[in-house]
Amino acid sequence: MHTLVFLSTRQVLQCQPAACQALPLLPRELFPLLFKVAFMDKKTVVLRELVHTWPFPLLSFQQLLQECAHCSRALLQERPSTESMQAVILGLTARLHIPETEAGTQPLCRKHALRVLDMTGLLDDGVEQDPGTMSMWDCTAAVARTCIAQQQGGTSEPGLAPVPVEVRVDLRVNRASYAFLREALRSSVGSPLRLCCRDLRAEDLPMRNTVALLQLLDAGCLRRVDLRFNNLGLRGLSVIIPHVARFQHLASLRLHYVHGDSRQPSVDGEDNFRYFLAQMGRFTCLRELSMGSSLLSGRLDQLLSTLQSPLESLELAFCALLPEDLRFLARSPHAVHLKKLDLSGNDLSGSQLEPFQGLLQAAAATLLHLELTECQLADTQLLATLPVLTRCASLRYLGLYGNPLSMVGLKELLRDSAAQAELRTVVHPFPVDCYEGLPWPPPASVLLEASINEEKFARVEAELHQLLVTTGRAHVLWTTDIYGRLAADYFSL
């Protein structure tokens, strides 16, 4: 339920011109709630004026748009509306210059209070939804264009005093947005509007462009670098990694498609891999490493041994891991610190099963998020793993989509997981009982593409739900919707 203060605030904002006139008369303590209500209800005129006259040094989306005592709605878990985001940016633009003749008068003097606008933490699920919402790609573009316009407008007009503001953002860049984002970063150097990147995600960028962006980023702000679909290879990675390693506060590094064939190694490939390992040893704050779709067979020990501190999140999806890789990880200092582990796409059904169970045992005390999509785990392997899996008492999320499990196996998992009081989400496969004429063992591609008997699956869903209700766990979500469940971000664990 909304509080009386919230309801009163919403009523005050119904007439936007009157609300704007009243802002100078309202207590500063009401501004955070005014911002949330205006953002939520798309009161863009008021929202723009709130940013224009913000009376505190920090305006943080993560603080203002979260669930609060007045309103249980967490706006950070929704795609932001385009109207509200544009109003914030317009308010920022309006306060970049203040006439000196007005700078010392009330209430305009409090315009000088804002020093940091933190727009980080916005939801970006990568799926286009309501056209009235703004994705992180759009937000990146809007902020970048504001920086460029500010620089082109100049700061030397008579009677105007620069009011510097640091804008913290998560930047998403691809080939189409690279040029103006690079220009925005250049423009913000020495400008009243300073762009500060917290998380950088670069998709399908040429190597030289990636390096150029990294060179423009503030080393003190960046906490994550995420390079996706760049097909770097070991040669490309050896060029980029020293530019990444200069970010000494980097906590998360996500690399994908790093290929070097360990079965037919070349001299150049080995030299590049050794150089990459040497650079990885420079990171002192790294806590998350993702190497999805990279060939690491037999090389996990070399990679992880170079790191100075234990990891808390490790993603090794589709890395062709061998039993010795899993055994090393189970014995390494990383295992006892892991909060998140993703082994999707690695076949855990044969000789890898025993070392995988040993890894689970080592990580049981800390593990919160476990992703095992498409790991060829059938009932036999799952039942053999349940004793150690259920020792992961703090587990909140379990992903098993794309594994050849039957209804019998799912029921056993549901019953045994009753001991895991923190478990909130299980993404399970369609049971093999619901398919017609499956080959055995069924390849993951068949499970993902073959049609199921909807009537049979409806009965399965009803039975699983009834078991959850009977055991007092109706709050636990059991679903096959792999796309609707956003992977938990390491920084939110």
Residue pairs with C-beta under 8 A, 6 or more apart in sequence:
2 10
2 70
2 71
3 69
3 70
3 71
5 33
5 70
6 33
6 37
6 70
6 71
9 30
9 33
9 34
9 37
9 70
10 37
10 41
12 19
12 22
12 34
13 19
13 34
13 37
13 38
13 41
13 43
13 46
16 43
16 45
16 46
17 45
19 43
19 46
20 45
20 46
20 49
23 34
23 46
23 49
23 50
23 53
23 107
24 53
24 106
24 107
26 34
28 55
28 56
31 50
31 54
31 55
31 56
32 63
32 64
33 68
33 70
34 46
34 50
35 47
35 50
35 59
35 64
36 64
36 65
36 68
36 70
36 71
36 75
37 43
37 71
38 44
38 46
38 47
38 50
38 84
39 47
39 64
39 65
39 75
39 80
39 81
39 84
39 88
40 71
40 73
40 75
42 81
42 83
42 84
44 83
44 84
44 86
44 87
45 87
47 84
47 87
47 88
47 91
48 87
48 88
48 90
48 91
48 94
49 91
50 91
51 59
51 87
51 88
51 90
51 91
51 92
51 94
51 95
51 114
51 117
52 91
52 94
52 95
52 111
53 95
53 107
53 108
53 110
53 111
54 95
54 111
54 113
54 114
55 110
55 113
56 113
56 114
57 113
57 114
57 115
57 116
58 114
58 115
58 116
58 118
59 114
59 116
59 117
59 118
60 116
60 118
61 76
61 118
61 119
61 120
61 121
61 122
62 76
62 118
62 120
62 121
65 74
65 75
65 76
66 74
66 75
66 76
67 73
67 74
76 121
76 122
76 123
77 123
78 123
78 133
79 122
79 123
79 124
79 125
79 129
79 130
79 133
79 134
79 135
80 122
80 123
80 133
80 134
80 139
81 132
81 133
81 134
82 132
82 133
82 134
82 138
83 132
85 134
85 138
85 139
85 142
86 142
88 117
88 119
89 142
89 143
89 146
92 117
92 146
92 165
92 167
92 193
93 146
93 149
93 150
95 111
95 114
95 163
95 165
96 150
96 162
96 163
96 165
96 192
96 193
97 155
97 157
97 160
97 161
97 162
97 163
97 192
98 108
98 111
98 112
98 160
98 161
98 163
99 159
99 160
99 161
100 159
100 160
100 161
101 159
102 108
103 109
103 111
103 112
103 161
111 163
112 163
114 163
114 165
115 164
115 165
115 166
116 165
116 166
116 167
116 168
117 165
117 166
117 167
117 168
118 168
119 139
119 143
119 167
119 168
119 169
119 170
120 168
120 169
120 170
120 198
120 199
121 170
122 136
122 139
122 170
124 135
124 136
124 137
124 170
124 172
125 486
126 135
127 483
128 135
134 142
135 172
136 170
136 172
136 201
137 172
137 174
137 177
139 169
140 169
140 170
140 171
140 172
140 173
140 177
140 181
141 177
141 180
141 181
143 167
143 169
143 184
143 195
144 177
144 180
144 181
144 183
144 184
144 195
145 180
145 184
146 193
147 167
147 184
147 185
147 187
147 188
147 191
147 193
147 195
148 180
148 183
148 184
148 187
150 187
150 191
150 192
150 193
151 187
151 188
151 191
152 187
155 162
155 191
155 192
162 192
163 192
164 192
164 193
164 194
165 192
165 193
165 194
166 194
166 196
167 193
167 194
167 195
167 196
168 196
168 197
168 198
168 221
169 195
169 196
169 197
169 198
170 197
170 198
170 199
170 200
170 201
171 181
171 197
171 199
171 200
171 201
172 201
172 203
173 181
173 200
173 201
173 202
173 203
173 205
173 213
174 202
174 203
174 204
174 205
175 204
175 205
175 206
175 209
178 205
178 209
178 213
181 213
182 209
182 212
182 213
182 216
184 195
185 195
185 197
185 213
185 216
185 217
186 216
188 194
188 195
196 218
196 221
197 217
197 218
197 221
197 222
198 221
198 222
198 223
198 224
199 222
199 223
199 224
199 226
199 252
200 213
200 214
200 217
200 222
200 224
200 225
200 226
201 226
201 228
202 210
202 213
202 225
202 226
202 227
202 228
202 230
203 228
203 229
203 230
204 228
204 229
204 230
205 213
205 227
205 230
207 230
207 232
207 236
207 239
207 240
210 227
210 230
210 240
211 239
211 240
211 243
214 225
214 240
214 243
214 244
215 243
217 247
219 246
219 247
219 248
219 249
220 249
222 247
222 249
222 250
223 249
223 250
223 251
223 252
223 491
224 250
224 251
224 252
224 253
224 254
224 288
225 244
225 247
225 250
225 252
225 253
225 254
226 252
226 254
226 290
227 240
227 254
227 255
227 256
228 254
228 256
229 256
229 257
230 236
230 256
230 257
231 257
231 259
232 240
232 255
232 257
232 258
233 258
233 259
233 260
234 258
234 259
234 260
234 269
234 272
234 273
234 276
235 268
235 269
235 272
237 255
237 258
237 272
237 276
238 272
238 275
238 276
238 279
241 275
241 276
241 279
241 280
242 279
244 250
244 253
244 279
245 279
245 280
245 282
245 283
248 283
248 284
248 285
249 285
250 283
250 285
250 286
251 285
251 286
251 287
251 288
251 491
252 286
252 287
252 288
252 289
252 290
252 313
252 490
252 491
253 283
253 286
253 288
253 289
253 290
254 288
254 289
254 290
254 292
254 315
255 290
255 291
255 292
255 294
256 290
256 291
256 292
256 293
256 294
257 292
257 293
257 294
258 291
258 294
258 295
259 294
259 295
260 269
260 272
260 273
260 295
261 269
261 295
262 295
262 297
262 298
262 299
263 297
273 299
273 302
277 302
277 303
277 306
278 306
280 303
280 306
280 307
281 306
281 307
281 308
283 307
283 308
284 308
284 309
285 309
286 307
286 308
286 309
286 311
287 309
287 311
287 312
287 313
287 490
288 311
288 312
288 313
288 314
288 315
288 340
288 490
289 307
289 311
289 313
289 314
289 315
290 313
290 314
290 315
290 342
291 303
291 315
291 316
291 319
292 315
292 316
292 317
292 318
292 319
292 342
293 317
293 318
293 319
293 345
294 319
295 319
295 320
296 303
296 316
296 319
296 320
296 321
296 325
297 319
297 320
297 321
297 322
297 325
298 322
298 324
298 325
299 325
300 316
300 321
300 325
300 328
300 329
301 324
301 325
301 328
301 332
304 311
304 328
304 329
304 332
304 334
305 332
307 334
310 333
310 334
310 336
310 337
311 334
311 337
311 338
312 337
312 338
312 339
312 340
312 366
312 490
312 493
313 338
313 339
313 340
313 341
313 490
313 493
314 329
314 334
314 338
314 340
314 341
314 342
315 340
315 341
315 342
315 371
316 342
316 343
316 346
317 342
317 343
317 344
317 345
317 346
317 371
317 373
318 344
318 345
318 346
319 345
319 346
320 346
321 343
321 346
321 352
322 352
323 351
323 352
323 354
323 355
324 355
326 352
326 355
326 356
326 358
326 359
327 355
327 358
329 335
329 359
330 355
330 358
330 359
330 361
330 362
331 362
335 359
335 362
335 363
336 362
336 363
336 365
336 366
337 366
338 363
338 366
338 367
339 366
339 367
339 368
339 369
339 490
339 493
340 367
340 368
340 369
340 370
340 371
340 488
340 490
340 493
341 359
341 363
341 367
341 369
341 370
341 371
342 370
342 371
342 487
343 356
343 371
343 372
343 375
344 371
344 372
344 373
344 374
344 375
344 399
345 373
345 374
345 375
346 352
346 375
347 375
347 376
348 356
348 372
348 375
348 376
348 377
348 381
349 375
349 376
349 377
349 378
349 381
349 441
353 381
353 384
353 385
356 385
357 384
357 385
357 388
360 367
360 385
360 388
360 389
360 391
360 392
361 388
361 391
363 392
364 388
364 391
364 392
364 393
365 393
365 394
366 394
367 392
367 394
367 395
368 394
368 395
368 396
368 397
368 422
368 488
368 493
369 395
369 396
369 397
369 487
369 488
369 493
370 392
370 395
370 397
370 398
370 399
371 397
371 399
371 487
372 398
372 399
372 400
372 403
373 399
373 400
373 401
373 402
373 403
373 427
373 482
374 401
374 402
374 403
374 444
374 448
375 402
375 403
376 403
376 404
376 441
376 444
377 385
377 400
377 403
377 404
377 405
378 403
378 404
378 405
378 409
378 441
379 405
379 406
379 408
379 409
379 412
382 400
382 403
382 405
382 409
382 412
382 413
383 409
383 412
386 412
386 413
386 416
389 416
390 416
390 417
390 419
390 420
392 420
393 419
393 420
393 421
393 422
394 422
395 420
395 422
395 423
396 422
396 423
396 424
396 425
396 488
397 423
397 424
397 425
397 426
397 427
397 488
398 417
398 423
398 425
398 426
398 427
399 426
399 427
399 482
399 485
400 413
400 426
400 427
400 428
400 429
401 427
401 428
401 429
401 480
401 482
402 429
402 444
402 447
402 448
402 482
403 429
403 447
404 429
404 432
404 438
404 440
404 441
404 442
404 447
405 413
405 428
405 429
405 431
405 432
406 431
406 432
406 433
407 431
407 433
407 460
407 463
409 431
410 428
410 431
410 460
410 464
411 463
411 464
411 467
413 426
413 428
414 426
414 464
414 467
414 468
414 471
414 478
415 467
415 471
417 423
417 426
418 471
418 473
423 476
424 475
424 476
424 477
425 476
425 477
425 479
425 485
426 476
426 477
426 478
426 479
427 479
427 480
427 481
427 482
427 485
428 478
428 479
428 480
429 447
429 480
430 447
430 452
430 457
430 480
431 457
431 460
432 438
432 442
432 447
433 456
433 460
434 452
434 453
434 456
434 457
434 460
435 442
435 447
435 450
435 451
435 452
435 453
436 451
436 453
438 446
438 450
439 446
464 478
465 474
465 478
468 474
468 476
468 478
479 485
